[in-house]
Amino acid sequence: MAIFNNRLTAEQYKEYFSDIHPPFETRDAALVEANRCLFCYDAPCTKSCPTGINVPKFIKQITTDNIKGSAHTILSSNIMGGGCSKVCPVEKLCEGACVFNLMDEEAIPIAKLQRYSTEKAIAEKWPLFTRKASIGKKVAIVGAGPAGLSCAHTLSREGVDVTIFEKENKGGGLMTFGIAAYKVTPEFCADEVNYILSLGGIDVKYNHELGKDISLEQLLKDFDAVFLGFGVGIARQLQIRGEELSGVVDAIGFIYAIRTKGYPSVAVGDKVAVIGLGMTAIDAATQAKRLGAKEVTLIYRRTQEEMPCTEEELNIAKLDGCEIIWLASPKKLIGNNGKLTQLECSKMILGEPDASGRRSPVATNETIVLDVDMVIKAAGQIPFENLIGETQLNNAGGKIVIDIESATNITGVFAGGDCVNGGKEVVDAVQAGKDGAASIMRFISFSRKGAK
Ligand SMILES: Cc1cc2nc3c(=O)[nH]c(=O)nc-3n(C[C@H](O)[C@H](O)[C@H](O)COP(=O)(O)OP(=O)(O)OC[C@H]3O[C@@H](n4cnc5c(N)ncnc54)[C@H](O)[C@@H]3O)c2cc1C
């Protein structure tokens, strides 16, 4: 057993990381699907979209070849509608709500149709939005992820001058640095960010980190309001013996390396165990397999009924040849000369429901031992507790507390996205950015502060 990189040929890397949901091959194929839509008057698809995209409208526009209109309908509700068409778990959102499911027929491929319009808009740089004249107000945004970009675009359209402070050298947040490359390529992420910024009025200061290069205090002095959209941090620790062994890695760091270094540079073990069964765990497991790991096993402490990922995501992992061990929780990591060799897990049973409403796992005395050379920790992410503590923001376990106006306890400071909800989906972060922008508009309009 060994951990090493460059396991595959260039062709294999290309094939294994190619688009998992390819687009329509022809216009006719898109039109056939668009014309199946019943254009329901109460549109359950729209109701189930956190950003409220008018799905029947954009699909109707496709049927009449009004692709610009269709892209405008999508992007005016969700400026990351292009990316969302590739990464949203639509089986539990719009497509899951499609009435065809009730008739045992295939749901309308809403995501694929959304991609059909938005991909053209982004590739051909259609100027679908204009910015109102400057209203002489300045807003600082921390984080150029989906929440920050959506907030920035909404504010800039209203004539606000926006400055985004981003600690990385690229925008997009986890869309660029987290989500699996076979769902959304780095090139598309860059194009989407550029498309959003092409509106104008948004200045991005890359390599600027809150808490290091800039302070909240200073931002409040220099700007009329601040929106925090800095997401959540690294994977939660397992807090078991052996966590320091070489071969034990954090899923976010592992995926970040895949997105930034290129596939051949990322080392992977022969026998990999991934702890957790959320989206991050699935992405880590499938990508470990696609990088050439011989065996990948997902370890989950509950059963399929309680799993956080969708069935569709689970099937991606299964089709990639990943194994799943249900009702098992890591107990000890065992090593030799500082290197991981085995993972010991407790067998679990399900007890009474916990705060999340799911039956809580209880350890039995029985254990299982797996031979592994790599363990990827993907059992949730930890908020940036230190940063939040330093800024005196009210928080619940590191998650920023906001009111219904997206406002924090500090006047003029608003927040949204993963740093508030602890980690949901891109579409939720986009909506949080829009909500934050709407509240900031009310705040700066009524604030007695003059323009700075
Ligand atoms: C591995 C993985 C896979 C996922 N897969 C999916 C998926 O398939 N579909 C889906 O919808 N969602 C998925 N998600 C969730 C989704 O990516 C997030 O919910 C979404 O990106 C949250 O957006 P955000 O803007 O709140 O935070 P982020 O995307 O995390 O963006 C925060 C930004 O703030 C910056 N930042 C952080 N700290 C500072 C600081 N101190 N100063 C300045 N800038 C800072 C970061 O660099 C980043 O650019 C996945 C998440 C992970 C981790």
The ligand as an SDF file (V2000), in Angstrom:
LIG
                    3D

 53 58  0  0  0  0  0  0  0  0999 V2000
  -16.4020   19.5480   -1.3800 C   0  0  0  0  0  0  0  0  0  0  0  0
  -17.6590   20.3220   -1.5270 C   0  0  0  0  0  0  0  0  0  0  0  0
  -18.5420   19.9610   -2.5190 C   0  0  0  0  0  0  0  0  0  0  0  0
  -19.7130   20.6850   -2.6850 C   0  0  0  0  0  0  0  0  0  0  0  0
  -20.5520   20.3190   -3.6850 N   0  0  0  0  0  0  0  0  0  0  0  0
  -21.6390   21.0610   -3.9210 C   0  0  0  0  0  0  0  0  0  0  0  0
  -22.4830   20.7630   -5.0170 C   0  0  0  0  0  0  0  0  0  0  0  0
  -22.2490   19.8180   -5.7600 O   0  0  0  0  0  0  0  0  0  0  0  0
  -23.5700   21.5470   -5.2200 N   0  0  0  0  0  0  0  0  0  0  0  0
  -23.8590   22.6250   -4.4160 C   0  0  0  0  0  0  0  0  0  0  0  0
  -24.8380   23.3320   -4.6760 O   0  0  0  0  0  0  0  0  0  0  0  0
  -23.0810   22.9140   -3.3590 N   0  0  0  0  0  0  0  0  0  0  0  0
  -21.9890   22.1640   -3.0900 C   0  0  0  0  0  0  0  0  0  0  0  0
  -21.1790   22.4740   -2.0320 N   0  0  0  0  0  0  0  0  0  0  0  0
  -21.5660   23.5990   -1.1480 C   0  0  0  0  0  0  0  0  0  0  0  0
  -21.2770   24.9530   -1.7920 C   0  0  0  0  0  0  0  0  0  0  0  0
  -20.0240   24.9360   -2.4200 O   0  0  0  0  0  0  0  0  0  0  0  0
  -21.3650   26.0630   -0.7440 C   0  0  0  0  0  0  0  0  0  0  0  0
  -22.6120   25.9780   -0.0790 O   0  0  0  0  0  0  0  0  0  0  0  0
  -21.2440   27.4590   -1.3580 C   0  0  0  0  0  0  0  0  0  0  0  0
  -20.0660   27.5740   -2.1190 O   0  0  0  0  0  0  0  0  0  0  0  0
  -21.2800   28.5160   -0.2530 C   0  0  0  0  0  0  0  0  0  0  0  0
  -21.0260   29.7880   -0.7720 O   0  0  0  0  0  0  0  0  0  0  0  0
  -20.4230   30.9570    0.1550 P   0  0  0  0  0  0  0  0  0  0  0  0
  -20.2540   32.1260   -0.7440 O   0  0  0  0  0  0  0  0  0  0  0  0
  -21.2530   31.0950    1.3570 O   0  0  0  0  0  0  0  0  0  0  0  0
  -19.0240   30.4040    0.6550 O   0  0  0  0  0  0  0  0  0  0  0  0
  -17.7270   29.9440   -0.1680 P   0  0  0  0  0  0  0  0  0  0  0  0
  -18.0810   29.3200   -1.4560 O   0  0  0  0  0  0  0  0  0  0  0  0
  -16.9290   29.1560    0.7930 O   0  0  0  0  0  0  0  0  0  0  0  0
  -16.9900   31.3160   -0.4730 O   0  0  0  0  0  0  0  0  0  0  0  0
  -16.3720   32.0510    0.5730 C   0  0  0  0  0  0  0  0  0  0  0  0
  -15.2700   32.9020   -0.0090 C   0  0  0  0  0  0  0  0  0  0  0  0
  -14.7110   33.6900    1.0340 O   0  0  0  0  0  0  0  0  0  0  0  0
  -13.2970   33.6480    0.9740 C   0  0  0  0  0  0  0  0  0  0  0  0
  -12.7660   33.8740    2.3240 N   0  0  0  0  0  0  0  0  0  0  0  0
  -12.7610   33.0230    3.3790 C   0  0  0  0  0  0  0  0  0  0  0  0
  -12.2160   33.6150    4.4570 N   0  0  0  0  0  0  0  0  0  0  0  0
  -11.8840   34.8600    4.0840 C   0  0  0  0  0  0  0  0  0  0  0  0
  -11.2650   35.9610    4.7520 C   0  0  0  0  0  0  0  0  0  0  0  0
  -10.9080   35.8740    6.0370 N   0  0  0  0  0  0  0  0  0  0  0  0
  -11.0330   37.0990    4.0660 N   0  0  0  0  0  0  0  0  0  0  0  0
  -11.3900   37.2050    2.7460 C   0  0  0  0  0  0  0  0  0  0  0  0
  -11.9680   36.1860    2.0560 N   0  0  0  0  0  0  0  0  0  0  0  0
  -12.2180   35.0380    2.7220 C   0  0  0  0  0  0  0  0  0  0  0  0
  -13.0030   32.2580    0.4370 C   0  0  0  0  0  0  0  0  0  0  0  0
  -11.7150   32.1730   -0.1460 O   0  0  0  0  0  0  0  0  0  0  0  0
  -14.1300   32.0890   -0.5780 C   0  0  0  0  0  0  0  0  0  0  0  0
  -13.7720   32.5960   -1.8440 O   0  0  0  0  0  0  0  0  0  0  0  0
  -20.0150   21.7590   -1.8160 C   0  0  0  0  0  0  0  0  0  0  0  0
  -19.1240   22.1050   -0.8070 C   0  0  0  0  0  0  0  0  0  0  0  0
  -17.9540   21.3910   -0.6630 C   0  0  0  0  0  0  0  0  0  0  0  0
  -17.0200   21.7560    0.4350 C   0  0  0  0  0  0  0  0  0  0  0  0
  1  2  1  0
  2  3  1  0
  2 52  2  0
  3  4  2  0
  4  5  1  0
  4 50  1  0
  5  6  2  0
  6  7  1  0
  6 13  1  0
  7  8  2  0
  7  9  1  0
  9 10  1  0
 10 11  2  0
 10 12  1  0
 12 13  2  0
 13 14  1  0
 14 15  1  0
 14 50  1  0
 15 16  1  0
 16 17  1  0
 16 18  1  0
 18 19  1  0
 18 20  1  0
 20 21  1  0
 20 22  1  0
 22 23  1  0
 23 24  1  0
 24 25  2  0
 24 26  1  0
 24 27  1  0
 27 28  1  0
 28 29  2  0
 28 30  1  0
 28 31  1  0
 31 32  1  0
 32 33  1  0
 33 34  1  0
 33 48  1  0
 34 35  1  0
 35 36  1  0
 35 46  1  0
 36 37  1  0
 36 45  1  0
 37 38  2  0
 38 39  1  0
 39 40  1  0
 39 45  2  0
 40 41  1  0
 40 42  2  0
 42 43  1  0
 43 44  2  0
 44 45  1  0
 46 47  1  0
 46 48  1  0
 48 49  1  0
 50 51  2  0
 51 52  1  0
 52 53  1  0
M  END
$$$$
